[in-house]
Amino acid sequence: MIRKFDFLVIGSGVAGMSYALQVAESGRGRVALVCKTNIEEANTAKAQGGVASVTNLEVDNFQKHITDTLIAGDYISDRRAVEQVVTRGPEGIRRLVQWGVNFDRKENGDFDLHREGGHSEFRILHHADDTGFEIQRGLIEAVKQHPNITLLEHHFAVEIITQHHLGVEVTRRTPDIECYGAYVLDPDTHKIDTILSRVTVLATGGIGAVYSTTTNPNIATGDGIAMAYRAKATVQDMEFVQFHPTALYHHGETHPAYLITEAMRGYGGILRLPNGEEFMQKYDRRLSLAPRDIVARAIDKEMKIHGLDHVCLDVTHKDPEETRHHFPNIYAKCQSIGIDITRQYIPVAPCAHYLCGGIKVDLDACSSIKRLYAIGECSCTGLHGGNRLASNSLIEAVVYAEAAANHSLAHLEEYAFNEAVPEWNDEGTMTNEEKVLIAQDIKEVGQIMSNYVGIVRSNLRLKRAWTRLDLLYEETEELFKRVKATPDICELRNMINVGYLITRQALERKESRGLHYTTDYPKHAYDQN
């Protein structure tokens, strides 16, 4: 089946929905919004802390936010991207409010701002401790009410379409690769449809599910990055995987692990060993409010020194009523497993959280493939450099969604549907009866990545990961050619591709920088094993 849309948006988090709403509001064409599960399930909904933006001009300014971002990124951020996100951030906030998103305010109507690790001022807008959920809720309502947006839930994008599918040899040196849409699996027919588009936008989110423990939902398998890489797009900075320092440690909860927001440390939470001893003073003068890469490595080292499976976050010295008011969902979650956070420590441990790299894009969110844009976590704008500053991700998604919308609308008349694209050919393939192999391989990818490509790395560990992923790649590609495409085997292919990219680019970086720490090129005086 062939379908046509002027704009094809793959992914339904804050980035994808923001873009879809902006181009739909222009009235310039029909928009398809593809979600591989339902529209409610996205990394956006899991974001607790909030959105970073300069709104209190009495004490804050753009230069402070820019400086904080550059410091957190270990000074390898693209300054142009940093300036674009920071200066356009307030307009992005106004747009979210206009679409129906509610942020907490003080009695006088001003935003109630939090402070998080790495920020020099209080500039985090939030909605209690479920900001991402509130943003997702507001945007979903706006999307569902817009007549120009066709929502395709439970549809799985298998490949983006380029000249390769027209029989043209495409390599990484091909100068004019173009995207004509995507092949998308329809859950009702179990067939792969051809969706032709004038503009294609990848907003597929993160890669956390390639690790055995993550704060991301199971769907965060790096699909957009893998599809773009197979289509020969430029992908960079994949070695910079952010491990959130404080996920709730609770046996059995790994996908997703429950996030204990950084705002709780901004509120005054103190990291301690289970015996009550503080330890962050050994690692950074900013103590528990140091940037995430430093805090995660410090926790990792303390856990290894003392043989622990977690450390603790302490807010027992804070006013109990205030704690319950600011963090109602965290309070309720901990209560459900028998922990009263107003009287007991919260057990926490680092786990995979966010990817700073991805599909390389310019200031207009254009990838190296013409007519293909990438926004949100699947993109690499250069904003984050070696390490993301807390709460910069949601505002980046909104700002770059606007940049992509403006650019694609300005160039829309230059893009035509390519009617020569063939339909997906699965002749001779059979129904896959080897589900147990796929389930086992997905589990193995998580173990490889967590054991060998985690918070602390070495060349030996990375090479071992490479060897094992290469074997999985060969086996999976052979199976993919023989069976009909299903979401599980497509996700496995993508996870292996993403794991390979993280491992390869980690091996290529011959230094410890930001989130990439290797014992072969130690950066800090203290040794981490």
Buried (B, 14 or more C-beta within 10 A) or exposed (E): EEBBBBBBBBBBBBBBBBBBBBBBBBEBBBBBBBBBBEBBBBBBBBBBBBBBBBBBEEEBBBEBBBBBBBBBBBEBBBBEBBBBBBBBBBEBBEBBBEBBBEBBEEEEEEBBBBBBBBBEBBBBBBBBBBBBBBBBBBBBEBBEEBEBBBBBBBBBBBBBBBBBBEEEEBEEEBEEBBBBBBBBBBBEEEBBBBBBBBBBBBBBBBBBBBBBBBBBBBBBBBBBBBBBBBBBBBBBBBBBBBBBBBBBBBEEBBBBBBBBBBBBBBBBBBBBBEEEEEBBEEBBEEBBBBBBBBBBBBBBBBBEEEEBEBBBBBBBEBEBEEBBEBBEBBBEBBEEEEBEBBEBBBBBBBBBBBBBBBBBBBBBBBBBBBBBBBBBBBBBBBBBBBBBBBBBBBBBBBBBBBBBBBBBBEBBEEBEBBEEBEEBEEEEEEEBEEEEBBEEBBEBBBEBBBBBBBBBBBBEBBEBBBEBBEEBBEBBEEBBEEBBBBBBBBBBBBBBBBBBBBBBBBBEBEEBBBBBBBBBBBBEEEEBE
